[in-house]
Amino acid sequence: MKKGLCGLAVILLAVSIPAAIAGDESKPSRAQEKRAKIDTIERETLATLFAKSPKAKELYGKAYGHAVFSDLKISLGLTGGGGAGVAVEKKGGRRTYMKMGTAGLNLGLGAHKYQVVFLFQDSKTFRDFVEKGWQADAGANAVAGTAGANAEATFTSGLAYFQLTQGGLMLQADISGTKYWKYKKLN
């Protein structure tokens, strides 16, 4: 009887260990989950941008690539924030996951959640952004606004920039003190 139980235990272990290992493989890793969340935000943000600005959609059609980031900025005299996003080459669809961080001084109090979209006119501008990172040291004007999005949206120095908030597109986008770099754990 003992031999029968031992044999049954060996059979159960032989079946359950590979099943447990296979179960772990079918469950997405934390990195896969983060990439999927970033990809969803990218798709939703682009859809919202194109719905609000046909000119942005036109520029996207001419762009070499794009990057979309979701950011949360908190202001308590000092401002700080961060987020993540993805830069995508249109030809081939290569994706590079990236992080962003921002810091500065502000007299306000509160929190501000928003998404930013960069459209890159050419491969050099795109590659410089992805490979070298990018830092905005001064305030920058977004090329789109709720009223003037279609009239003003254009590439400037190979780049078009849009900021979306709950209130819509912003004309004046403060990206001062913001740094972008590769997200090593997701690439």
MIPA-675464 format. One record per residue: y, x, z of N, C-alpha, C in turn; residue in three letters; chain. Coordinates in Angstrom, 1 decimal. Layout:
// residues N
- Y; X; Z; Y; X; Z; Y; X; Z; ALA; A $
...
This chain:
// residues 187
- -1.2; 0.8; 0.0; 0.0; 0.0; 0.0; 1.2; 0.9; 0.0; MET; A $
- 1.2; 2.0; 0.8; 2.4; 2.9; 0.8; 2.7; 3.5; -0.5; LYS; A $
- 1.6; 3.8; -1.3; 1.8; 4.4; -2.6; 2.5; 3.4; -3.5; LYS; A $
- 2.1; 2.1; -3.4; 2.7; 1.1; -4.2; 4.2; 0.9; -3.9; GLY; A $
- 4.6; 1.0; -2.7; 6.0; 0.9; -2.3; 6.8; 2.1; -2.8; LEU; A $
- 6.2; 3.2; -2.6; 6.9; 4.5; -3.1; 7.0; 4.4; -4.6; CYS; A $
- 6.0; 4.0; -5.3; 6.1; 3.8; -6.8; 7.2; 2.8; -7.2; GLY; A $
- 7.3; 1.7; -6.5; 8.3; 0.7; -6.7; 9.7; 1.3; -6.4; LEU; A $
- 9.8; 2.0; -5.4; 11.1; 2.6; -5.0; 11.5; 3.6; -6.1; ALA; A $
- 10.6; 4.4; -6.6; 10.9; 5.3; -7.7; 11.3; 4.6; -9.0; VAL; A $
- 10.7; 3.5; -9.3; 11.0; 2.7; -10.5; 12.4; 2.1; -10.3; ILE; A $
- 12.7; 1.6; -9.1; 14.0; 1.0; -8.9; 15.1; 2.0; -9.0; LEU; A $
- 14.9; 3.2; -8.4; 15.9; 4.3; -8.5; 16.1; 4.7; -10.0; LEU; A $
- 15.0; 4.8; -10.7; 15.0; 5.2; -12.1; 15.8; 4.2; -12.9; ALA; A $
- 15.8; 3.0; -12.6; 16.5; 1.9; -13.3; 17.9; 1.8; -12.8; VAL; A $
- 18.1; 1.9; -11.5; 19.5; 1.6; -11.0; 20.4; 2.8; -11.2; SER; A $
- 20.0; 4.0; -11.1; 20.9; 5.1; -11.2; 21.5; 5.1; -12.6; ILE; A $
- 20.8; 5.1; -13.7; 21.4; 5.0; -15.1; 22.3; 3.8; -15.2; PRO; A $
- 21.9; 2.6; -14.6; 22.7; 1.4; -14.7; 24.0; 1.6; -14.0; ALA; A $
- 24.0; 2.3; -12.9; 25.2; 2.5; -12.1; 26.1; 3.5; -12.9; ALA; A $
- 25.5; 4.5; -13.5; 26.3; 5.5; -14.3; 26.9; 4.7; -15.5; ILE; A $
- 26.1; 3.9; -16.2; 26.7; 3.2; -17.3; 27.8; 2.2; -16.9; ALA; A $
- 27.6; 1.6; -15.7; 28.6; 0.7; -15.2; 30.0; 1.5; -15.0; GLY; A $
- 29.9; 2.7; -14.5; 31.1; 3.5; -14.3; 31.8; 3.8; -15.7; ASP; A $
- 31.0; 4.0; -16.7; 31.6; 4.3; -18.0; 32.2; 3.1; -18.7; GLU; A $
- 31.7; 1.9; -18.4; 32.3; 0.8; -19.0; 33.6; 0.3; -18.3; SER; A $
- 33.8; 0.8; -17.1; 35.0; 0.5; -16.3; 36.1; 1.4; -16.8; LYS; A $
- 37.3; 0.9; -17.2; 38.3; 1.8; -17.6; 38.8; 2.7; -16.5; PRO; A $
- 39.1; 4.0; -16.9; 39.7; 4.9; -15.9; 41.1; 4.5; -15.6; SER; A $
- 41.7; 5.1; -14.5; 43.1; 4.9; -14.2; 44.0; 5.3; -15.3; ARG; A $
- 43.7; 6.4; -15.9; 44.5; 6.8; -17.1; 44.5; 5.8; -18.2; ALA; A $
- 43.3; 5.3; -18.5; 43.2; 4.3; -19.6; 44.0; 3.1; -19.2; GLN; A $
- 43.9; 2.7; -18.0; 44.7; 1.5; -17.5; 46.2; 1.7; -17.7; GLU; A $
- 46.6; 2.9; -17.3; 48.1; 3.2; -17.4; 48.5; 3.2; -18.9; LYS; A $
- 47.7; 3.8; -19.8; 48.0; 3.9; -21.2; 48.1; 2.4; -21.7; ARG; A $
- 47.1; 1.6; -21.4; 47.1; 0.2; -21.9; 48.3; -0.5; -21.4; ALA; A $
- 48.7; -0.3; -20.2; 49.9; -1.0; -19.7; 51.2; -0.5; -20.4; LYS; A $
- 51.3; 0.8; -20.7; 52.4; 1.3; -21.4; 52.4; 0.8; -22.9; ILE; A $
- 51.2; 0.7; -23.5; 51.1; 0.2; -24.8; 51.5; -1.3; -24.9; ASP; A $
- 51.2; -2.1; -23.9; 51.6; -3.5; -23.9; 53.1; -3.6; -23.8; THR; A $
- 53.7; -2.8; -22.9; 55.2; -2.8; -22.7; 55.8; -2.4; -24.0; ILE; A $
- 55.3; -1.4; -24.7; 55.8; -1.0; -26.0; 55.8; -2.1; -27.0; GLU; A $
- 54.7; -2.8; -27.2; 54.6; -3.9; -28.2; 55.6; -5.0; -27.8; ARG; A $
- 55.6; -5.4; -26.5; 56.5; -6.5; -26.1; 58.0; -6.1; -26.3; GLU; A $
- 58.3; -4.9; -25.9; 59.7; -4.5; -26.0; 60.2; -4.4; -27.5; THR; A $
- 59.3; -3.9; -28.4; 59.7; -3.9; -29.8; 59.9; -5.3; -30.3; LEU; A $
- 59.0; -6.2; -30.0; 59.0; -7.6; -30.4; 60.3; -8.2; -30.0; ALA; A $
- 60.7; -8.0; -28.7; 62.0; -8.5; -28.2; 63.2; -7.9; -28.9; THR; A $
- 63.2; -6.6; -29.1; 64.3; -6.0; -29.8; 64.4; -6.5; -31.2; LEU; A $
- 63.4; -6.6; -31.9; 63.4; -7.1; -33.3; 63.9; -8.6; -33.4; PHE; A $
- 63.5; -9.4; -32.4; 64.0; -10.8; -32.3; 65.5; -10.9; -32.1; ALA; A $
- 66.0; -9.9; -31.3; 67.4; -10.0; -31.0; 68.3; -9.2; -32.0; LYS; A $
- 67.7; -8.3; -32.7; 68.5; -7.5; -33.7; 67.7; -7.2; -35.0; SER; A $
- 68.0; -8.0; -36.0; 67.4; -7.7; -37.3; 67.8; -6.3; -37.8; PRO; A $
- 68.9; -5.8; -37.4; 69.3; -4.5; -37.9; 68.4; -3.4; -37.2; LYS; A $
- 68.0; -3.6; -36.0; 67.1; -2.7; -35.3; 65.8; -2.7; -36.1; ALA; A $
- 65.3; -3.9; -36.5; 64.1; -4.0; -37.2; 64.2; -3.2; -38.6; LYS; A $
- 65.4; -3.3; -39.2; 65.6; -2.6; -40.5; 65.6; -1.1; -40.2; GLU; A $
- 66.2; -0.6; -39.1; 66.2; 0.8; -38.8; 64.8; 1.3; -38.5; LEU; A $
- 64.0; 0.4; -37.8; 62.7; 0.8; -37.5; 61.9; 1.0; -38.8; TYR; A $
- 62.1; 0.2; -39.8; 61.5; 0.3; -41.1; 61.7; 1.7; -41.7; GLY; A $
- 62.9; 2.2; -41.5; 63.3; 3.5; -42.1; 62.9; 4.7; -41.2; LYS; A $
- 62.6; 4.4; -39.9; 62.4; 5.5; -38.9; 61.1; 6.3; -39.1; ALA; A $
- 61.1; 7.5; -38.8; 59.9; 8.4; -38.8; 59.0; 8.0; -37.6; TYR; A $
- 59.6; 7.6; -36.5; 58.8; 7.3; -35.3; 59.7; 6.6; -34.3; GLY; A $
- 59.1; 6.3; -33.2; 59.9; 5.6; -32.1; 59.3; 6.0; -30.7; HIS; A $
- 60.1; 5.7; -29.7; 59.7; 5.8; -28.3; 60.2; 4.7; -27.5; ALA; A $
- 59.3; 4.2; -26.6; 59.7; 3.0; -25.8; 59.4; 3.4; -24.3; VAL; A $
- 60.4; 3.2; -23.4; 60.2; 3.5; -22.0; 60.6; 2.3; -21.2; PHE; A $
- 59.9; 2.1; -20.1; 60.3; 1.1; -19.1; 60.8; 1.9; -17.9; SER; A $
- 62.0; 1.5; -17.3; 62.6; 2.2; -16.3; 63.1; 1.3; -15.1; ASP; A $
- 63.0; 1.8; -13.9; 63.6; 1.1; -12.8; 64.6; 2.1; -12.2; LEU; A $
- 65.9; 1.7; -12.1; 66.9; 2.5; -11.5; 67.4; 1.8; -10.3; LYS; A $
- 67.5; 2.6; -9.2; 68.0; 2.1; -7.9; 69.3; 2.8; -7.6; ILE; A $
- 70.3; 2.0; -7.1; 71.6; 2.6; -6.8; 72.0; 2.3; -5.4; SER; A $
- 72.2; 3.3; -4.6; 72.6; 3.2; -3.2; 73.7; 4.3; -3.0; LEU; A $
- 74.7; 4.3; -3.8; 75.6; 5.4; -3.7; 75.2; 6.6; -4.6; GLY; A $
- 73.9; 7.0; -4.5; 73.2; 7.8; -5.4; 72.3; 7.0; -6.2; LEU; A $
- 72.1; 7.3; -7.5; 71.2; 6.6; -8.3; 70.0; 7.4; -8.6; THR; A $
- 68.9; 6.8; -8.7; 67.6; 7.5; -9.0; 66.7; 6.5; -9.6; GLY; A $
- 65.8; 7.0; -10.5; 64.9; 6.1; -11.1; 63.9; 6.8; -11.9; GLY; A $
- 63.0; 6.1; -12.4; 62.0; 6.7; -13.3; 61.1; 5.7; -14.0; GLY; A $
- 60.3; 6.2; -14.9; 59.5; 5.3; -15.6; 58.6; 6.1; -16.5; GLY; A $
- 57.9; 5.4; -17.4; 57.0; 6.0; -18.3; 57.1; 5.3; -19.7; ALA; A $
- 56.6; 5.9; -20.7; 56.7; 5.3; -22.0; 55.8; 6.1; -23.0; GLY; A $
- 56.0; 5.8; -24.3; 55.2; 6.4; -25.3; 56.0; 6.6; -26.5; VAL; A $
- 55.8; 7.8; -27.1; 56.5; 8.1; -28.4; 55.4; 8.0; -29.5; ALA; A $
- 55.7; 7.4; -30.6; 54.7; 7.1; -31.6; 55.2; 7.5; -33.0; VAL; A $
- 54.4; 8.4; -33.7; 54.7; 8.7; -35.1; 54.2; 7.5; -35.9; GLU; A $
- 55.0; 7.0; -36.8; 54.5; 5.8; -37.6; 53.4; 6.2; -38.5; LYS; A $
- 53.5; 7.3; -39.2; 52.5; 7.8; -40.1; 51.3; 8.4; -39.3; LYS; A $
- 50.2; 7.7; -39.3; 49.1; 8.2; -38.5; 49.0; 7.6; -37.1; GLY; A $
- 50.1; 7.0; -36.6; 50.0; 6.4; -35.3; 49.8; 7.2; -34.1; GLY; A $
- 50.0; 8.6; -34.2; 49.8; 9.5; -33.1; 50.7; 9.1; -31.9; ARG; A $
- 50.1; 9.0; -30.7; 50.8; 8.5; -29.5; 50.9; 9.7; -28.5; ARG; A $
- 52.1; 9.9; -28.0; 52.3; 10.9; -26.9; 52.9; 10.1; -25.7; THR; A $
- 52.2; 10.1; -24.6; 52.7; 9.4; -23.4; 53.7; 10.3; -22.7; TYR; A $
- 54.8; 9.7; -22.2; 55.8; 10.5; -21.6; 56.3; 9.9; -20.3; MET; A $
- 57.0; 10.7; -19.5; 57.7; 10.2; -18.3; 59.2; 10.3; -18.5; LYS; A $
- 59.9; 9.6; -17.6; 61.4; 9.8; -17.6; 61.8; 9.7; -16.2; MET; A $
- 62.9; 10.5; -15.9; 63.5; 10.4; -14.6; 65.0; 10.4; -14.7; GLY; A $
- 65.7; 9.8; -13.8; 67.2; 9.7; -13.9; 67.8; 9.9; -12.5; THR; A $
- 69.0; 10.5; -12.5; 69.7; 10.7; -11.2; 71.1; 10.8; -11.5; ALA; A $
- 71.9; 10.4; -10.5; 73.4; 10.4; -10.7; 74.1; 9.8; -9.5; GLY; A $
- 75.4; 9.7; -9.6; 76.2; 9.1; -8.6; 76.7; 7.7; -9.1; LEU; A $
- 76.8; 6.8; -8.2; 77.3; 5.4; -8.5; 77.8; 4.7; -7.3; ASN; A $
- 78.8; 3.9; -7.5; 79.4; 3.2; -6.4; 78.7; 1.9; -6.1; LEU; A $
- 77.8; 1.5; -6.9; 77.1; 0.2; -6.8; 75.9; 0.3; -5.9; GLY; A $
- 75.4; -0.9; -5.6; 74.2; -1.1; -4.8; 73.3; -2.0; -5.6; LEU; A $
- 72.0; -1.7; -5.6; 71.1; -2.6; -6.2; 70.0; -1.9; -7.0; GLY; A $
- 69.3; -2.7; -7.8; 68.2; -2.2; -8.6; 68.4; -2.8; -10.0; ALA; A $
- 68.0; -2.0; -11.0; 68.2; -2.4; -12.4; 66.9; -2.0; -13.2; HIS; A $
- 66.2; -3.0; -13.7; 65.0; -2.7; -14.5; 65.3; -2.9; -16.0; LYS; A $
- 64.9; -2.0; -16.8; 65.2; -2.1; -18.2; 64.2; -1.3; -19.0; TYR; A $
- 64.3; -1.6; -20.3; 63.5; -0.8; -21.3; 64.4; -0.1; -22.3; GLN; A $
- 64.1; 1.1; -22.7; 64.8; 1.8; -23.7; 64.0; 2.0; -24.9; VAL; A $
- 64.6; 1.9; -26.1; 63.9; 2.2; -27.4; 64.7; 3.3; -28.1; VAL; A $
- 64.0; 4.3; -28.5; 64.6; 5.3; -29.4; 63.9; 5.2; -30.8; PHE; A $
- 64.7; 5.2; -31.8; 64.2; 5.3; -33.2; 64.6; 6.6; -33.7; LEU; A $
- 63.7; 7.4; -34.3; 63.9; 8.7; -34.8; 63.9; 8.7; -36.3; PHE; A $
- 65.0; 9.2; -36.9; 65.2; 9.1; -38.3; 64.2; 10.1; -39.0; GLN; A $
- 63.9; 11.2; -38.4; 63.2; 12.3; -39.1; 62.2; 12.9; -38.2; ASP; A $
- 61.3; 13.7; -38.8; 60.2; 14.4; -38.0; 60.8; 15.4; -37.1; SER; A $
- 61.8; 16.2; -37.4; 62.4; 17.2; -36.6; 62.9; 16.6; -35.3; LYS; A $
- 63.7; 15.5; -35.4; 64.3; 14.8; -34.2; 63.2; 14.3; -33.3; THR; A $
- 62.1; 13.7; -34.0; 61.0; 13.2; -33.2; 60.3; 14.3; -32.5; PHE; A $
- 59.9; 15.4; -33.2; 59.2; 16.5; -32.6; 59.9; 17.2; -31.5; ARG; A $
- 61.2; 17.4; -31.7; 62.1; 18.0; -30.7; 62.0; 17.1; -29.4; ASP; A $
- 62.1; 15.8; -29.5; 62.1; 14.9; -28.4; 60.7; 15.1; -27.6; PHE; A $
- 59.6; 15.0; -28.4; 58.3; 15.0; -27.8; 58.0; 16.4; -27.2; VAL; A $
- 58.2; 17.5; -28.0; 57.7; 18.8; -27.6; 58.7; 19.5; -26.6; GLU; A $
- 60.0; 19.3; -26.7; 60.9; 20.0; -25.9; 61.4; 19.1; -24.8; LYS; A $
- 61.1; 17.8; -24.9; 61.7; 16.9; -23.9; 63.1; 16.6; -24.4; GLY; A $
- 63.8; 15.9; -23.6; 65.2; 15.6; -24.0; 66.0; 15.2; -22.7; TRP; A $
- 67.2; 15.7; -22.6; 68.0; 15.4; -21.5; 69.3; 14.9; -21.9; GLN; A $
- 69.8; 13.8; -21.3; 71.1; 13.3; -21.6; 71.9; 13.6; -20.4; ALA; A $
- 73.0; 14.4; -20.6; 73.8; 14.9; -19.6; 75.1; 14.1; -19.4; ASP; A $
- 75.4; 13.3; -20.4; 76.6; 12.5; -20.3; 76.3; 11.1; -20.7; ALA; A $
- 77.2; 10.2; -20.4; 77.0; 8.8; -20.8; 76.9; 8.7; -22.3; GLY; A $
- 76.0; 7.8; -22.8; 75.9; 7.6; -24.2; 76.0; 6.1; -24.5; ALA; A $
- 76.6; 5.9; -25.7; 76.7; 4.5; -26.1; 75.5; 4.1; -26.9; ASN; A $
- 74.9; 3.0; -26.5; 73.8; 2.5; -27.3; 74.4; 2.0; -28.6; ALA; A $
- 73.5; 2.0; -29.6; 74.0; 1.6; -30.9; 73.9; 0.1; -31.1; VAL; A $
- 73.5; -0.6; -30.1; 73.3; -2.1; -30.2; 74.0; -2.8; -29.1; ALA; A $
- 74.4; -4.0; -29.3; 75.0; -4.8; -28.3; 74.6; -6.2; -28.6; GLY; A $
- 74.8; -7.1; -27.7; 74.4; -8.5; -27.9; 75.2; -9.1; -29.1; THR; A $
- 76.5; -8.8; -29.1; 77.3; -9.4; -30.2; 77.3; -8.5; -31.5; ALA; A $
- 77.3; -7.2; -31.3; 77.5; -6.3; -32.4; 76.3; -5.6; -32.9; GLY; A $
- 75.1; -6.0; -32.5; 73.9; -5.3; -32.8; 73.7; -5.1; -34.3; ALA; A $
- 73.9; -6.1; -35.1; 73.6; -6.0; -36.5; 74.7; -5.1; -37.2; ASN; A $
- 75.9; -5.2; -36.7; 77.0; -4.5; -37.4; 77.0; -3.0; -37.0; ALA; A $
- 76.6; -2.6; -35.8; 76.8; -1.2; -35.4; 75.5; -0.4; -35.3; GLU; A $
- 74.4; -1.0; -35.4; 73.1; -0.2; -35.3; 73.0; 0.8; -36.5; ALA; A $
- 72.9; 2.0; -36.2; 72.8; 3.1; -37.2; 72.2; 4.3; -36.5; THR; A $
- 71.7; 5.3; -37.3; 71.2; 6.5; -36.8; 72.4; 7.4; -36.6; PHE; A $
- 72.5; 8.1; -35.5; 73.5; 9.1; -35.2; 72.8; 10.4; -34.8; THR; A $
- 73.0; 11.4; -35.5; 72.3; 12.7; -35.3; 70.8; 12.5; -35.3; SER; A $
- 70.3; 11.6; -36.1; 68.8; 11.4; -36.3; 68.2; 10.5; -35.3; GLY; A $
- 69.1; 9.8; -34.5; 68.6; 9.0; -33.4; 69.3; 7.7; -33.3; LEU; A $
- 68.6; 6.6; -33.0; 69.2; 5.3; -32.7; 68.7; 4.9; -31.3; ALA; A $
- 69.5; 4.4; -30.5; 69.1; 4.1; -29.1; 69.4; 2.7; -28.7; TYR; A $
- 68.5; 2.0; -28.1; 68.7; 0.6; -27.7; 68.3; 0.5; -26.2; PHE; A $
- 69.0; -0.3; -25.4; 68.6; -0.6; -24.0; 68.5; -2.1; -23.9; GLN; A $
- 67.3; -2.6; -23.4; 67.1; -4.0; -23.2; 67.0; -4.3; -21.7; LEU; A $
- 67.8; -5.3; -21.3; 67.7; -5.7; -19.9; 67.4; -7.2; -19.9; THR; A $
- 67.3; -7.8; -18.7; 67.0; -9.2; -18.6; 68.1; -10.0; -19.3; GLN; A $
- 69.3; -9.4; -19.3; 70.5; -10.1; -20.0; 70.5; -9.9; -21.5; GLY; A $
- 69.7; -9.1; -22.0; 69.7; -8.8; -23.5; 70.0; -7.4; -23.8; GLY; A $
- 70.5; -7.1; -25.0; 70.8; -5.8; -25.4; 72.2; -5.4; -24.8; LEU; A $
- 72.3; -4.1; -24.4; 73.6; -3.7; -23.8; 74.3; -2.8; -24.8; MET; A $
- 75.6; -3.0; -25.0; 76.4; -2.1; -25.8; 76.6; -0.8; -25.2; LEU; A $
- 77.0; -0.7; -24.0; 77.2; 0.6; -23.3; 76.0; 0.9; -22.5; GLN; A $
- 75.2; 1.8; -22.9; 74.0; 2.2; -22.1; 74.2; 3.5; -21.4; ALA; A $
- 74.1; 3.5; -20.1; 74.3; 4.7; -19.4; 73.0; 5.5; -19.3; ASP; A $
- 72.8; 6.5; -20.0; 71.6; 7.3; -19.9; 71.9; 8.7; -19.4; ILE; A $
- 73.0; 8.8; -18.7; 73.4; 10.1; -18.2; 72.4; 10.6; -17.1; SER; A $
- 72.2; 11.8; -17.1; 71.3; 12.4; -16.1; 69.8; 12.0; -16.3; GLY; A $
- 69.4; 11.6; -17.5; 68.1; 11.1; -17.7; 67.3; 12.2; -18.5; THR; A $
- 66.1; 12.5; -18.0; 65.3; 13.6; -18.6; 63.9; 12.9; -19.0; LYS; A $
- 63.4; 13.3; -20.2; 62.2; 12.8; -20.7; 61.2; 14.0; -20.9; TYR; A $
- 59.9; 13.8; -20.6; 59.0; 14.9; -20.8; 57.6; 14.3; -20.9; TRP; A $
- 56.6; 15.1; -21.4; 55.2; 14.7; -21.6; 54.6; 14.3; -20.3; LYS; A $
- 53.8; 13.3; -20.3; 53.0; 12.8; -19.2; 51.6; 13.4; -19.3; TYR; A $
- 51.4; 14.6; -18.7; 50.2; 15.4; -18.9; 48.9; 14.7; -18.6; LYS; A $
- 48.9; 13.9; -17.5; 47.7; 13.2; -17.1; 47.3; 12.1; -18.1; LYS; A $
- 48.2; 11.6; -19.0; 47.8; 10.6; -19.9; 47.6; 11.1; -21.3; LEU; A $
- 47.9; 12.3; -21.6; 47.7; 12.9; -23.0; 46.4; 13.7; -23.1; ASN; A $
